[in-house]
């Protein structure tokens, strides 16, 4: 049973009844006593009983592209091609015109889907470039921190090496000096 328009009422009775709602609002579907009744519902506010809704749902993809929870931190894409009720009839002039309108509508829908996919790809490329800049900045910062640590340790090494050389020099030249005099001299030596 095909339904198009608003406030329609359709009832089944046998098993395996199939209902197709192309569009419209406030339609009522009842499978009655039959079992395995199915419905593809492209309408709005459809009420149904004893019918299994097998309407294909759109493919929806949400990509978290940043750590926040704002609108710009998630990229969403929804694609839907529902061709279950698409048919063409060129038997009369009126049917041919209606079929051409349906074909134009389908082409417009496909173009909209392609535009959405293209926009999503552009956003993903922009996010990729932004993340690459962030990663480069983090690597540069890490390198700067490591360089600062190496410079500090090199400075400490040279300082300790100078103190060791000074101690060895004083010890070898001052055999006659007492140990407490040498320690006093070393305490007064400061390397910067």
Buried (B, 14 or more C-beta within 10 A) or exposed (E): EEBBEEEBEBBBEEEEBBBBBBEBEEBBBBBEEBEEBBBBBBBEEBEBEBBEBEBEEEEEEEEEBBEEEEEEEEBEBEBEEBEEBEEEEEEEEEEEEBBEEBEEEBEEEEEEBEEBEEEBEEBBEEBEEEEEEEEEEEEEEEEEEEEEEEEEEEEEEEEEEEBEEBBEEBEEEEEEEEEEEBEEBEEEEEEE
